[in-house]
């Protein structure tokens, strides 16, 4: 099943997984102000959207010829499990850091050693947390073919981080596709669309100008 970036953007907006509020910004947990808020777990409650997203993720993952599907904790776990089941592959998930008790594991599930892995993320912001998960898989002896994400804010920091790590990043829906879909749906006016793009160019300055961190 083919799913274009605009079609996925439509799913994200219709399910409430992504909300756009450029003139009344959200406050993120970091204290930063942003014109967009993303929670792709909302998609799990919409079977029709969920099926289309899982099929699209599975098709992208299959092309990378993995032997292991890994999910980034926590929001990537459900998507990784659904994709692994669709492809008939083992599945693991990766914590942000090793446990401080028990076996002290960071990669949970089967050992990643000797596997060709695809890491599934629900969202890419700066890319830092995803690359820490990649490093954990590599430390166990896995070859990481790519990070596969539902959506990315397309921030310059993320692009630079993945380039420096020499790791492919594949995204089903880009920020540009979502902004255009939001404009077509009348969710943002021209001023709001410009605010979205100003934020993406310099998130820190945009936030500070609106009283955020």
HELIX and SHEET records of a PDB file:
HELIX    1   1 UNK A    5  UNK A   15  1                                  11    
HELIX    2   2 UNK A   40  UNK A   45  5                                   6    
HELIX    3   3 UNK A   47  UNK A   63  1                                  17    
HELIX    4   4 UNK A   75  UNK A   87  1                                  13    
HELIX    5   5 UNK A  128  UNK A  139  1                                  12    
HELIX    6   6 UNK A  156  UNK A  165  1                                  10    
HELIX    7   7 UNK A  175  UNK A  184  1                                  10    
HELIX    8   8 UNK A  190  UNK A  201  1                                  12    
HELIX    9   9 UNK A  203  UNK A  209  1                                   7    
SHEET    1   A 2 UNK A  18  UNK A  20  0                                        
SHEET    2   A 2 UNK A  36  UNK A  38 -1                                        
SHEET    1   B 2 UNK A  26  UNK A  27  0                                        
SHEET    2   B 2 UNK A  33  UNK A  34 -1                                        
SHEET    1   C 6 UNK A 107  UNK A 109  0                                        
SHEET    2   C 6 UNK A  90  UNK A  94 -1                                        
SHEET    3   C 6 UNK A  68  UNK A  72  1                                        
SHEET    4   C 6 UNK A 116  UNK A 124  1                                        
SHEET    5   C 6 UNK A 143  UNK A 152  1                                        
SHEET    6   C 6 UNK A 169  UNK A 173  1                                        
END                                                                             
